[in-house]
Amino acid sequence: MPPASRKEGPPSGHQRKKVSAVPEIELYVNGERIALNRFTANVLRDVLMAFLRNLHGVEVDEIKKIEVS
């Protein structure tokens, strides 16, 4: 059986939401910057934004900068 072909983009009828808040992600561990590729930066951003969307009183559309320490 031939391998399944991969489709580009989201499944039919679904569109990915573009998150404009927090466009640049930098990760520091013990003061040292950790390099992130696009995939890991997107995952980290998406996890943080999902967390913040669930907090009462946080308007994610108004976020300019997030700091975690």
Buried (B, 14 or more C-beta within 10 A) or exposed (E): EEEEEEEEEEEEEEEEEEBEBBEEBEEEEEEEEEEBEEEEBEEBBEEBBEEBEEEEEEEBEEBEEBEEE
